[in-house]
Amino acid sequence: MMRPIGSIAFVAMLLALVFVPWLAPPALIQFGTTTLLLATLAQSWNIIGGYAGYASFGNSVFYGIGGYGTAIAMVQFGQPFGVGILVGAVLGVIFALLLGLPVLRLRGHYFAIATLALAEAMTGVVSNLDIAGRNIGLVLPLRKGDAFFYELSLGLLALATLTVFWISRSRFGFGLIAIREDEDAAGVMGVNTTLYKALAFLLAGFFSALAGGIHAYWITFIDPVSAFDITLNVMMIIMAIFGGAGTIFGPLVGAILLASISELLATEITGMASLFFGLVIVVAVVFMPRGLTDLTRRFPGLGWRYFRENLRLHRL
């Protein structure tokens, strides 16, 4: 549940971020747009992965479908961006529904493997569609001004975060948590596990597709390999877990910190950036497996015992 101080901090941060395009240089606005979209993806994964406990690798598929839906509507049918992104979001939700019905019957690593295979499958399918430009991809109309995409990304992140806030204090959210802890017991207690999982998957698909549509229009190009890149799904999972999966602000904190670290390392030491970035992730998972939000909540009382407990848990 979001405490009053958390609500105030969220509103203050949102208001501060709104004015970034008028105060920051273009490079920082571009970095901010990328980070906001990554935070939205981490937040969307948080719904199905953090609250429902299903480690989905299919969110990158929704992201790609949203991007392609937007691009096809704009390029092939001459529709404005508003119509295009709506088409992409609808396609993402439809695909999440069609995909969720069979795949959500699987659990654990079987579910993860099934969703992982979908990214490769969608790359092959889209590469052979004339309407999607085959392997070449599609070039979208150019719109100048990064501020527009920054504000759009910020609004989408705020909407996704408010949705997670609602989930965290609703009967629906409590049902997802029950599924995460023990799905069989949740079913016995009267939770409609199939419906709850499907709705969580739909919400994840909806926000991921919107993020994909914004990104496609922003960079004015989309192709199968980049649209369904599984690396993107790995990044959103890492960011959500690093910040604290199953919390309201954890994915936001994880996305902002890790994106900043990655950008700093790539700028300062280039070739070693991936190595150091991976090292940060490993150390963080070992010392604080429940994320930064759990660390800030428990550390004042436990002190350094918090880290020692996690080391003992990992038998290190």
N, C-alpha and C positions, 0 to 999 in steps of 0.2 A: 504494500500500500504506500502511496506517495504521501509523505508527511507534509505539513504546511510549509516547513522550511525548504523541502524539496520542490514543492510547487512554485514557491517564490524564486528559487534558484533557476528553475527551468524557464520561467517567464522572463527573468532578467537576462539569462543567456540568450534566449530567443530574440529579445529586443536588441541585444548587443550585436548579434550576428546579422540582423536585418540591415544594419548600417555599414557593414563591411564593404560592399561595392562602392560606396561613396568615400571611403577613407583609405582603402588598401590599393596597392599597385595591381596591375593586370595579372601578373604571375601568381600573386597570392589569391586572387579571386578564382583563378583556374584551379589552383590547388584546393581551395575551399569547396568548389563545386564537386570535384572528384571525391573529396573526403565525405561530403554530405551524402552523396549517392552511395558510397561504401557503407556509411552508417545506416542508411535506409535498408540496404541489403542485409546487413547484420541484424537489424531490428526485425526484418521480415523473417529471417531464419530463426530468430529468437522465439517466434510464435510457435513454430512446429518443432524446433529442436530444443529450445530452452524450457518451454512450458509443457509441451506434450511429450518431450523426451525422445522424439524420432529424429535421428541424425540424417537429415535429408541432404543429398547431393544433387537434388533436382531443381533447386532454386535458380541455378544458372540457366536452366532450360527455360524457365518462366521469363527470366531477364532477356534471353535471346528472342523468345517469341514476342514479347512486348516491343522490342526494338524492331523486329521484322514486320510486325503488324502495323506499327507507326510508319515505317519506311514504305511499305507496299501501298498503304492508303494514300500517302503523300505523292509518291513517285509514279505509281502505276495508275492511280485514279484521280490524281490532282486535287486531293482533299487538303484542307488546312490542318495545321498541327493539332488543334483542339480535337478535330474528328479523328485524326490519325492515332493520337495517344489513347483515345477512348477505344478505338478498334483494338489496339495492342493490349489494353487492360482486359477487355472482354475475351480476347483470344487466350490470354494467360489464365483467366478464371475457368474458361471452358476446358482448357487443357489440364488444369489442376484437377478439375472434377473427373474428367475421363481417366486421367492417370491415377488419381487417388483411390478410386473405387477398387481396382485390383491390387495396387502396390501397397496400400495401407493395411492389407491383410497380412503382410509380412512384418516381421519384427527383427530388431537388433541388426546384426551385420547383413542379414538377408535383405532387409529394407534398404540399407545403405548401398549395397552392391547393385540392387535393382535401379535405384535412382541414379547411381553413378553411370550405369550403362546408357541411360537415356540421353546424356549429353553427346556421346559419340554417335548414337543413333540419329539424333536430330541434326547433327552436322552433316551426316551422309544424306539425309532426306532433303534438307534445304539446298544442298549443293546440286541437286538434280531438278530443282523447280525453276522453270523459266520465269515465273512471276516474281521470284525472289532473286533473280539475277544469277542463278547458278553459283559457280565458284567465284565469280568476279565480284558479286555483291551489288549493292545499290548506292548511288550517290544522292543524298537528300538536298533539298534547297538550302542555300546558305542564309543564315540570319546572323548579322553582326551584333555584338554586344554580349559579353559574358555575364553581365549583371542579371539579365533575364533568366538565364539558366541557373545561376546561383540562387536567385530568389525562389525559382520554381523547385529546385532541389531542397531548399530549406523548408518550404511549405510542405513538401512531401514527407520529409523527415519528421516534422512536427505532427503531421497527421498520423504517421505510423507510430510515433511515440505515444500520442494520446490514445490510440487504439490499444497499445500494450498496457497503458495505464488502466483503461477500462477492463481489459482482460484480467489484470492482476487483482481486481476487487469484485469481479462478477462471478456468478455461479458457473458460467462457461469456463472461466479461468481456473476455478477450483476443480472443475471436472478434468481439465487438462493436466493439472498437477497430480490429481489422483491417478490418471492414466500413466503419467511419468513414473510415479512411485511404484504402482502395482496395477497393471491394466486388468488382470483377472479379478482382483479384489474390487476395483472400481466398477466393473460390470456387475458384480454381485450386489454392490451397494445401490444399483439403479442408474448408474451413469451410462448413457447411450454412447459407448465408446466409438462406434463407427461414425455416428453423426458428428461428434466432437472433433475427431481426428480429421474428418473431411472438411469441416469448417475452418480448422486451423490451417490446413493445406491450401484452401481457397484464399484465405487472407494472405498467406505467405506468397502465393502466386500473384495475387492482385498487386501488392506493393512492389514485388520484384519486376513485374511487367511494366509498371509505371516508370520505375527507375531505368529500365532498358529503353523505353521510348524517349525519355528525356535525354539520355546519353547518346542515342543514335542521332537525334536531331542536333545535338550540341556539336558533335564531331563531324556531322554531315556525311557519314559513311558507315556502312555495315556490311560485314561478310561473315560466312558461316563459322570460320575458325575463331574469330574474336567474339562473335555473338554467343557462342556456346562453349566458351573456354572454361574448363573445369577448375582452372587455377582460381578463377573468381569465386567459385563456390567454396574452395578451401579457405580463401581469404576471409570471407564473411563468417565462416565457422570459427576461425581462429580469433577474429576480432570479438565475436560474441562471447566466446569462452574466456578470453583474456580479460575482458571487462567484467564478466559475470553473467552467464546465461541464466535465464529464468528470472531476471530482474528488469526493472524499467529502464534505468539509465546505464546499466552495464555495457550493452553493445555500443552505445554512443561513446562512452569513455574509451572502450577498447579500440574503436575505429579511429577516433581522433588521435590517440596516443601512438598507435602502431603506424598509422599513415604518416604522422609527423616524424617518427623515428626512421621509417623507411625512406622518406624524402631526404632527411638530413644525411643519412648514411650514403644514399645514392649520390648526393651532391659532394660530400666530403671525401669519401674513400671508394667510390664507384664500384670496382670489381669485387670488393669485399663486403658490399652491402648485403647481399643475400645471406652470406655466412653469419654475419653479426645479427641480422634480423632473425634468422633461424635460432641462433643462440639465445636471444632475448625471449623467444617464445618457449623454448625448452626450459629455461631457468624459471620463467614465470609459472609454467604448468607444474613444475616440481615443487616450488615453494608456496604457490597459492593456487591450487587446482580449481577452486571455486571462483576465481577471478578477483579483480581489484575491489569490487563492492563488498565481497565477504571479508577481505583484508581490512578495509577501512572500518567495517562494523565490529570486528572481533579483536583487532590488534590492540586498541587501548586497554582492554582488560587482560589479554593474554600475554602481551609483550612479545618477546622473542620466542616464547614457547609455541606461538602459532606456526613459525617456520620449522621448529624442531619436530612438532607433531606431524607436519606434512612430510618431512624427511623420513621420519620413522615409518609413516604410512607407505612410502615408496621403497622402503627397505634400503635406504642409502646411508 
